[in-house]
Amino acid sequence: MSIKPLSSIQGANYTQITGTASFVAAAPDGSLYVLSNQPSGPDKYIWHYVNGTWTNIPGFASRLSPGTNGTLYAINSGGGAYSYKNGIWSALGGGASDITAAPDGSFYVLSNGNAAGSDQAIWHYSGSWSQWPGSGVRIAASWDTVSYAQANGTIAVSGMYILNSGGNIYYENSDNSFARLPASASAVAPTTIGGVFALGYPANSGGNSIYYYDLSAPGWSVQAGLGVSISTDGSTLYVVTASGGIFSSPVRTSVTFTEYTIPTASSQPTGITSGPDGALWFTEAGGQKIGRLTTTGTFTEYPTPTSSDLYGITTGPDGALWFAEGSGNKIGRVTTSGAFTEYPVPTAHSYPLGITAGPDGALWFTEQQGNKIGRVTTAGAITEFTVPSMASFPWGIATGSDGALWFTEENDNNIGRVTTAGTFSGGLGIWTANSEPFGITTGPDGGVWFTENNTNKIGRVSSTIPPPEYTIPTANSQPNGITTGPDGALWFTETSGNNIGRVTTAGAITEYPVPTASSQPYGITKGPDSALWFTETSGNKIGRASPL
């Protein structure tokens, strides 16, 4: 296999997971399934690893493939194919030698009609069975949402990697066209970031070298370690060694930064959001303006009617931008053409900070000094709800997957929850004391994620005790804004660390230094171009981080 010195991932950095296994299968929700190395024979015990805890799944299997919505697909050595969900196994048919789950909820199998080790027919199940062209000994569906042109064909969305008995690597598209990758492999593990991991060929019981193929800049790069089984959820690479050890490494994407200087000097940009017009919109706390930046770098600035520092900003259901005027004690609205309307908050000196679009067609905001959560309709009618904790200093706010509003309480060390009817219930006391939670968002796993500005951690709301908290490698980084990225991970700003951070749903953190020193990155959002856009409060810039 020829080696290309550059790759879209950085070198693997492994952490060992307790336990032993013979086969590994990463789930899209960030959890992990394995087959143990017991009992003897081809069918092994099934184990599920979530947040540091192993749970036995009843039954035995020889191959696994996690699917959508918590469904696990499995086959046994007799060829039986099954699905497992909510504690129940369901039979899917027989005669299979491999199985792979697709992102649309369907799955593919290889038959077992030919001699073991020889190429088998491919079948697809999506309500009914249909045979696909081609054959192989191993298959792996792609969950990548981007297509890549290659020298030997296009690797498009919703296809599948196929290894044949000679180790050749093919990709079959949904239109049944094929592309071929150079070299040979004994196993493949596609990522969701434009690449695929592979084990060398032929398979070796002592372990094979691990390679990575970059689809954006075609070429192979060798990775550290040897493995007998590999899998990835797009965020983490999992490897099983010949001795049964289980190791994980972040799939650390390289990031390209671009920075754009704001025309107004010392504007102190804070909040940022993707607008309905395909541009980025941001607040200027010092410049007292609302800024607009196209993805090609063109700025427009609109002075606000009221002299006020400005913080949170979001796109409303009416196609306008809504923002919080802290010292001005108002909620502002600006159209994409720059026309302003302002609505005074009833509570004097409430200091509104965070704002988000709610599930009820209204805008919801935090009142840091007023100790309230506010609701404003698109017509400007404001209702306020007092937070039960006194002097809690509510800061960030986001709509949860449960249809409630979740917010951070900086001074009270809580994550609060309020329904659209104004009922407070179901919040979380943060395990680490004096954490000062700031930013908050709903993650790709449906969970509520937040930054702990004072204790240097990223947290997730959970019913487990203690709830998950992940320490940021850079000490005293002061994490601030947080958003879901285009790659199934969470991205956040480190105001003092001067980094853009990335955390997978399994808790693996990677950091990327912002080019401008001491820029104090603050707010962050996913842009319409699927890059991460962030404000640099001291750098007076808007930054763009593009994961490759």
PEZI-V400956 format. One record per run of one state. SS is the DSSP state (@ for helix, = for strand, . for the rest). FROM is the first residue (numbers start at 1). LEN is the number of residues. If there is no record, write none. Layout:
SS_FROM_LEN / SS_FROM_LEN
This chain:
._1_2 / =_3_1 / ._4_5 / =_9_1 / ._10_4 / =_14_7 / ._21_2 / =_23_4 / ._27_5 / =_32_4 / ._36_8 / =_44_7 / ._51_2 / =_53_9 / ._62_1 / =_63_4 / ._67_1 / @_68_3 / ._71_1 / =_72_4 / ._76_5 / =_81_5 / ._86_2 / =_88_6 / ._94_2 / =_96_6 / ._102_5 / =_107_5 / ._112_8 / =_120_6 / ._126_3 / =_129_8 / ._137_1 / =_138_4 / ._142_6 / =_148_3 / ._151_2 / =_153_3 / ._156_4 / =_160_4 / ._164_4 / =_168_5 / ._173_5 / =_178_7 / ._185_2 / =_187_4 / ._191_4 / =_195_5 / ._200_8 / =_208_7 / ._215_5 / =_220_8 / ._228_1 / =_229_4 / ._233_3 / =_236_5 / ._241_4 / =_245_6 / ._251_2 / =_253_1 / ._254_1 / =_255_7 / ._262_7 / =_269_6 / ._275_5 / =_280_5 / ._285_4 / =_289_5 / ._294_5 / =_299_5 / ._304_6 / =_310_6 / ._316_5 / =_321_5 / ._326_4 / =_330_5 / ._335_5 / =_340_5 / ._345_7 / =_352_6 / ._358_5 / =_363_5 / ._368_4 / =_372_5 / ._377_5 / =_382_5 / ._387_7 / =_394_6 / ._400_5 / =_405_5 / ._410_4 / =_414_5 / ._419_5 / =_424_1 / ._425_3 / =_428_2 / ._430_7 / =_437_6 / ._443_5 / =_448_5 / ._453_4 / =_457_4 / ._461_8 / =_469_3 / ._472_7 / =_479_6 / ._485_5 / =_490_5 / ._495_4 / =_499_5 / ._504_5 / =_509_5 / ._514_7 / =_521_6 / ._527_5 / =_532_5 / ._537_4 / =_541_7 / ._548_1
